[in-house]
Amino acid sequence: MKTLTKTLLLLAFLPSLAFAEHVRVTNPNAFSVELLGKGLAYSLQYDRVIDDDLVVGFGYGHVGLKRGEDDLSEGVSLIPAYAHYYFAREQASFFGMAGVTIVTDSSAASNLESTTGGLDFASSPVVPVIGLGYENRGDAGFLFRTTLYGMLGKTYTPWLGVTFGYSF
């Protein structure tokens, strides 16, 4: 009987040991660098927790341009603005995201392609972005995200981003 009681107590407390408390609300600000992702080559980002399940942010990136197979000497600056919705209130959580990447000189990028990612830029300065990702935001401040994106220039372009940062 004692063995059964110990086993039941262990099983009752085991799930609580497997999940760490989320720290999004205790470390609501984050500075990060995303490789690839919403800024195509890279972006420097800041985001802020709005509530337990919602984060909003913006960033800055730069990408080169090409016409066909010919790399051009010019590039454009990109400003991603985004929101993440988290599916769980835990340290490690999956999330959905939606946002836009603003092309600062859309006339220079119109009808050209990015050197990283192969995104065909339309004449519009706004590139809609959606994604699904995974985040781990530790209580010591380390932040890691990986995200699968869909970007809509002239055509739909699937893309991937990896983020490293510090939350405080």
Backbone bond lengths (Angstrom), bond angles and torsions (degrees), N, CA, C in turn:
res aa  C-N    CA-C-N  psi(-1)  N-CA   C-N-CA  omega(-1)  CA-C   N-CA-C  phi
1 M - - - 1.452 - - 1.536 111.50 -
2 K 1.356 116.50 -39.77 1.463 119.92 178.66 1.528 110.83 -63.03
3 T 1.315 116.56 -39.43 1.456 120.73 179.88 1.526 110.57 -63.65
4 L 1.314 116.37 -42.45 1.465 120.82 178.75 1.527 110.78 -62.99
5 T 1.331 117.65 -42.70 1.458 122.42 179.63 1.533 110.39 -62.87
6 K 1.345 116.92 -45.34 1.466 120.98 178.67 1.521 111.53 -62.62
7 T 1.319 116.11 -41.21 1.462 120.75 179.35 1.524 111.01 -63.43
8 L 1.334 116.90 -44.18 1.466 120.55 179.33 1.527 111.73 -65.10
9 L 1.346 117.00 -39.96 1.467 119.47 176.69 1.530 111.49 -64.42
10 L 1.316 116.63 -41.70 1.464 120.78 178.27 1.523 110.80 -61.65
11 L 1.327 116.35 -45.42 1.468 120.00 179.15 1.523 112.23 -65.93
12 A 1.326 117.44 -31.79 1.460 120.86 179.57 1.523 111.65 -70.01
13 F 1.348 117.39 -36.15 1.458 120.75 -177.94 1.519 113.88 -94.63
14 L 1.316 118.87 -12.25 1.459 122.28 -177.72 1.527 112.96 -61.28
15 P 1.337 119.43 -44.81 1.469 118.52 179.18 1.527 113.19 -59.77
16 S 1.334 118.14 -33.62 1.457 119.49 179.84 1.524 111.67 -70.66
17 L 1.316 118.03 -22.74 1.448 121.48 177.16 1.525 111.71 -78.23
18 A 1.312 117.63 -23.17 1.460 121.55 -174.43 1.525 113.05 -81.22
19 F 1.316 118.57 -19.01 1.454 121.37 -176.18 1.516 110.35 -119.62
20 A 1.317 116.77 134.13 1.458 121.33 176.93 1.521 108.89 -94.23
21 E 1.308 116.00 146.25 1.458 122.37 178.07 1.529 109.80 -61.26
22 H 1.312 117.39 140.08 1.462 119.15 179.43 1.522 110.34 -74.98
23 V 1.329 115.83 149.67 1.464 121.08 -177.85 1.525 111.40 -120.22
24 R 1.326 117.46 16.70 1.464 118.78 179.73 1.523 111.26 -58.38
25 V 1.337 117.91 -40.56 1.461 119.48 -177.41 1.526 112.36 -80.03
26 T 1.330 118.79 -24.60 1.468 120.53 177.98 1.528 111.68 -87.00
27 N 1.325 118.12 -24.44 1.471 123.91 173.22 1.532 107.35 -122.16
28 P 1.343 117.91 73.27 1.471 119.83 -168.83 1.526 115.98 -78.32
29 N 1.320 118.72 -14.66 1.461 121.59 -178.90 1.518 109.70 -106.66
30 A 1.329 116.35 148.38 1.464 119.49 177.19 1.522 110.29 -147.64
31 F 1.333 114.95 135.36 1.455 122.77 167.92 1.515 106.46 -109.13
32 S 1.343 116.91 136.07 1.463 118.83 -176.25 1.523 111.28 -151.31
33 V 1.318 113.75 165.02 1.461 122.87 173.48 1.516 106.31 -119.66
34 E 1.327 116.25 125.94 1.461 120.53 176.43 1.518 108.60 -108.38
35 L 1.307 115.73 124.36 1.462 121.57 175.11 1.511 107.39 -91.11
36 L 1.332 115.56 134.28 1.464 123.02 -171.74 1.523 106.42 63.25
37 G 1.302 120.87 -131.88 1.459 123.20 173.20 1.511 116.21 68.02
38 K 1.344 115.17 -150.67 1.464 122.73 -172.60 1.525 113.21 -62.77
39 G 1.331 117.38 -25.77 1.456 121.61 178.21 1.515 112.71 -94.30
40 L 1.326 117.01 10.19 1.467 127.00 178.42 1.532 113.35 67.07
41 A 1.337 119.69 -59.64 1.470 120.65 177.50 1.530 109.41 -94.86
42 Y 1.317 116.08 -50.90 1.465 123.20 178.54 1.514 108.06 -161.45
43 S 1.317 116.63 163.37 1.460 121.10 167.94 1.518 109.21 -153.56
44 L 1.314 114.91 144.70 1.456 123.07 171.75 1.515 105.13 -96.49
45 Q 1.348 117.33 131.89 1.460 119.63 -170.13 1.523 112.27 -133.60
46 Y 1.316 114.84 152.59 1.460 123.54 169.37 1.511 106.72 -127.92
47 D 1.337 117.34 134.18 1.457 118.77 171.68 1.517 111.14 -137.98
48 R 1.320 114.56 160.73 1.466 122.99 -174.22 1.523 109.54 -136.38
49 V 1.330 115.92 136.03 1.459 122.43 176.47 1.528 108.18 -76.08
50 I 1.327 116.17 127.67 1.466 122.00 177.69 1.531 109.99 -93.29
51 D 1.331 117.00 -42.87 1.466 122.99 170.91 1.530 108.09 -150.75
52 D 1.309 118.35 -173.63 1.467 121.81 -175.23 1.519 113.82 -53.64
53 D 1.316 117.48 -31.27 1.466 120.81 -172.54 1.525 114.51 -112.74
54 L 1.321 119.24 -2.59 1.461 120.91 -171.82 1.531 111.72 -130.28
55 V 1.341 115.32 130.30 1.463 123.12 176.23 1.523 108.01 -126.34
56 V 1.331 117.66 137.84 1.461 122.10 174.62 1.522 108.66 -123.28
57 G 1.330 116.41 150.60 1.451 118.98 -178.76 1.513 113.17 -164.01
58 F 1.332 114.33 177.50 1.463 121.83 177.91 1.521 107.95 -149.63
59 G 1.316 115.79 167.71 1.455 119.51 -178.95 1.518 111.93 -155.38
60 Y 1.328 113.94 -173.58 1.460 121.40 177.33 1.522 108.04 -142.82
61 G 1.331 116.48 133.72 1.456 121.76 176.86 1.518 110.74 -145.16
62 H 1.309 115.70 173.69 1.456 121.83 179.47 1.523 107.96 -144.38
63 V 1.324 116.75 141.19 1.467 120.17 -179.97 1.528 108.88 -141.85
64 G 1.322 115.19 146.25 1.458 120.80 176.05 1.516 111.40 -78.79
65 L 1.323 115.70 164.89 1.463 121.99 -178.80 1.521 110.49 -119.64
66 K 1.325 115.78 154.13 1.457 120.76 174.10 1.516 109.83 -145.46
67 R 1.329 114.50 156.11 1.467 122.35 175.41 1.515 105.24 -118.40
68 G 1.320 117.14 111.12 1.465 120.53 -174.46 1.523 109.92 64.48
69 E 1.317 116.99 -121.45 1.468 121.34 178.45 1.521 112.77 -98.30
70 D 1.340 117.77 -1.85 1.463 122.18 -176.20 1.522 111.28 -92.82
71 D 1.349 116.87 114.29 1.465 120.82 174.16 1.516 109.00 -70.13
72 L 1.328 115.64 134.85 1.453 121.18 177.54 1.524 108.98 -95.94
73 S 1.300 116.98 159.69 1.466 120.07 -178.20 1.530 112.11 -78.93
74 E 1.320 117.27 -9.09 1.455 119.60 -177.28 1.529 111.07 -101.14
75 G 1.307 113.45 165.83 1.461 121.02 176.71 1.516 108.92 -147.13
76 V 1.306 116.32 178.79 1.458 121.20 178.15 1.519 109.51 -131.20
77 S 1.313 114.96 150.97 1.463 121.48 173.82 1.520 108.55 -88.30
78 L 1.331 114.73 144.41 1.461 121.41 -178.89 1.521 109.30 -124.32
79 I 1.323 116.14 139.75 1.462 121.61 177.92 1.533 108.41 -122.47
80 P 1.345 117.38 98.14 1.460 119.66 176.10 1.538 110.98 -77.74
81 A 1.319 116.46 137.12 1.468 123.47 172.28 1.531 105.64 -128.41
82 Y 1.339 117.48 133.77 1.464 118.85 -168.50 1.520 112.01 -153.74
83 A 1.336 114.40 164.93 1.467 123.11 172.89 1.528 107.62 -135.84
84 H 1.326 115.57 138.29 1.464 122.29 175.92 1.521 108.63 -113.49
85 Y 1.328 116.80 135.06 1.465 121.95 172.47 1.526 107.53 -113.31
86 Y 1.335 117.15 122.46 1.467 122.54 -175.84 1.519 110.66 -92.98
87 F 1.330 115.78 137.10 1.455 121.87 -176.65 1.525 113.35 -87.37
88 A 1.343 118.32 -12.00 1.468 121.68 179.30 1.522 108.94 -144.55
89 R 1.316 115.38 151.05 1.469 121.11 178.02 1.525 108.67 -99.43
90 E 1.331 114.57 68.95 1.451 122.10 -178.82 1.520 108.71 -137.10
91 Q 1.330 116.11 165.41 1.464 120.73 178.48 1.522 111.16 -57.18
92 A 1.317 116.84 -41.59 1.466 122.71 177.80 1.521 107.77 -109.66
93 S 1.331 116.76 124.14 1.456 119.71 -174.03 1.528 111.00 -148.87
94 F 1.321 115.36 148.18 1.457 121.11 170.56 1.525 107.70 -83.89
95 F 1.335 116.56 152.76 1.457 120.64 179.80 1.523 110.60 -146.38
96 G 1.321 114.92 158.62 1.455 122.68 170.82 1.518 107.53 -109.28
97 M 1.312 117.37 148.28 1.453 119.74 179.83 1.517 110.76 -136.07
98 A 1.316 114.23 152.41 1.463 121.60 173.85 1.517 107.13 -144.49
99 G 1.305 115.39 147.17 1.453 118.81 179.80 1.509 111.86 -178.82
100 V 1.308 114.91 -167.25 1.461 122.26 177.14 1.524 107.80 -137.05
101 T 1.311 115.34 151.10 1.459 121.70 169.10 1.516 105.83 -114.06
102 I 1.322 115.58 120.72 1.462 121.22 -177.70 1.528 108.62 -93.12
103 V 1.324 115.97 125.91 1.463 122.45 177.64 1.525 106.64 -89.89
104 T 1.334 117.35 116.40 1.472 120.13 -171.94 1.523 113.43 -68.32
105 D 1.320 118.57 -31.60 1.469 121.32 178.10 1.527 107.57 -125.62
106 S 1.325 114.85 72.11 1.463 119.43 -173.82 1.520 112.78 -65.09
107 S 1.324 118.53 -26.60 1.468 119.55 178.97 1.529 110.47 -68.34
108 A 1.340 118.19 -33.22 1.463 121.02 177.88 1.530 111.04 -73.65
109 A 1.338 117.12 -28.61 1.467 120.87 -177.28 1.530 113.08 -93.12
110 S 1.315 117.55 -13.70 1.463 121.60 -176.11 1.529 111.52 -55.41
111 N 1.309 115.47 130.51 1.468 124.52 179.47 1.528 113.52 64.84
112 L 1.332 117.48 18.49 1.459 122.00 174.60 1.521 109.29 -113.56
113 E 1.310 116.21 174.76 1.457 122.30 -176.89 1.526 108.93 -123.23
114 S 1.330 116.34 147.08 1.464 119.36 177.18 1.525 109.20 -75.50
115 T 1.341 115.97 144.50 1.469 119.34 179.04 1.521 110.66 -70.05
116 T 1.313 117.56 -28.60 1.460 122.51 177.00 1.518 108.23 -107.15
117 G 1.303 117.94 121.18 1.460 121.68 176.64 1.506 115.76 93.71
118 G 1.313 117.50 -21.53 1.457 119.81 177.39 1.514 114.60 67.97
119 L 1.336 118.17 28.36 1.464 121.04 178.07 1.522 109.19 -72.97
120 D 1.346 117.24 124.67 1.465 122.82 175.25 1.522 108.10 -82.94
121 F 1.324 117.26 114.06 1.457 121.07 -179.29 1.521 110.52 -78.27
122 A 1.310 116.31 133.64 1.464 122.27 173.23 1.527 107.37 -87.82
123 S 1.317 117.40 -176.81 1.461 120.33 179.47 1.536 111.73 -76.38
124 S 1.324 117.63 -15.93 1.462 121.88 179.83 1.528 110.94 -74.25
125 P 1.327 117.54 142.21 1.463 119.49 177.02 1.535 113.54 -79.23
126 V 1.332 117.76 -2.64 1.463 122.24 -175.95 1.528 110.16 -111.16
127 V 1.334 116.08 125.04 1.465 122.38 175.84 1.527 107.54 -113.04
128 P 1.351 118.95 108.34 1.465 120.61 177.56 1.538 110.60 -65.79
129 V 1.342 115.07 142.90 1.465 121.49 -178.51 1.523 109.08 -135.48
130 I 1.339 116.81 133.52 1.464 122.14 171.81 1.532 107.39 -127.97
131 G 1.324 116.56 160.31 1.452 117.49 179.84 1.516 113.42 -169.59
132 L 1.322 114.13 165.08 1.461 123.94 172.48 1.514 107.00 -127.62
133 G 1.343 115.97 137.12 1.451 117.64 -176.55 1.504 113.46 -149.68
134 Y 1.338 113.55 -178.24 1.454 123.34 179.08 1.527 106.91 -131.55
135 E 1.330 116.84 135.02 1.460 121.39 178.29 1.515 110.22 -128.87
136 N 1.336 115.04 142.74 1.456 121.94 169.17 1.522 106.28 -127.15
137 R 1.328 115.87 114.62 1.469 122.65 -178.77 1.521 106.70 -118.50
138 G 1.335 116.27 101.81 1.458 121.53 -175.38 1.515 113.17 -80.78
139 D 1.336 116.61 158.98 1.462 120.70 -179.39 1.524 112.42 -70.35
140 A 1.336 118.53 -15.65 1.467 121.60 175.24 1.526 111.52 -83.50
141 G 1.339 117.40 -3.87 1.447 121.34 175.43 1.519 115.55 107.26
142 F 1.349 117.94 -15.46 1.464 119.50 -178.40 1.521 110.32 -68.06
143 L 1.330 116.25 134.92 1.460 122.88 -179.23 1.522 109.11 -125.23
144 F 1.333 115.46 130.73 1.464 121.42 176.44 1.516 108.03 -134.67
145 R 1.339 116.51 133.59 1.468 121.85 174.99 1.521 109.11 -137.50
146 T 1.303 115.23 148.07 1.459 121.30 166.87 1.523 106.36 -134.19
147 T 1.329 116.25 136.65 1.458 120.40 -172.04 1.521 110.71 -140.47
148 L 1.326 115.55 137.58 1.468 122.47 170.51 1.526 106.97 -97.29
149 Y 1.326 116.27 124.94 1.459 121.50 -175.92 1.522 111.49 -113.18
150 G 1.313 114.26 158.20 1.453 123.45 164.88 1.511 106.83 -126.20
151 M 1.340 116.74 121.93 1.464 121.21 -178.39 1.529 108.63 -115.24
152 L 1.322 116.86 138.94 1.447 120.55 -175.71 1.524 110.73 -114.99
153 G 1.343 115.74 94.05 1.461 121.65 171.17 1.517 106.29 -93.10
154 K 1.345 116.94 -122.85 1.463 119.62 172.39 1.524 110.00 -70.05
155 T 1.336 115.53 -31.66 1.464 121.87 177.45 1.523 108.41 -132.53
156 Y 1.306 116.56 167.37 1.468 122.50 176.48 1.523 108.75 -75.53
157 T 1.326 117.97 128.93 1.454 122.80 -179.62 1.525 109.59 -124.83
158 P 1.345 118.36 114.28 1.466 119.56 173.61 1.524 109.68 -73.85
159 W 1.348 116.57 147.11 1.447 120.25 -174.06 1.519 109.82 -154.63
160 L 1.310 117.84 164.85 1.460 124.04 -177.28 1.521 109.08 -131.25
161 G 1.322 116.33 145.68 1.456 120.94 175.19 1.521 111.27 -137.30
162 V 1.332 116.06 146.85 1.465 122.95 176.28 1.519 107.39 -127.33
163 T 1.323 116.58 127.64 1.463 122.74 -174.33 1.519 110.91 -119.27
164 F 1.339 115.48 135.78 1.452 122.91 173.02 1.516 106.97 -126.43
165 G 1.334 116.49 135.60 1.460 117.28 -178.99 1.505 113.19 -163.88
166 Y 1.333 114.07 -171.36 1.455 123.05 -179.30 1.520 108.67 -130.53
167 S 1.327 116.72 127.78 1.468 121.24 177.00 1.523 109.32 -108.49
168 F 1.303 115.29 145.78 1.474 120.94 -177.33 1.518 110.94 -148.66
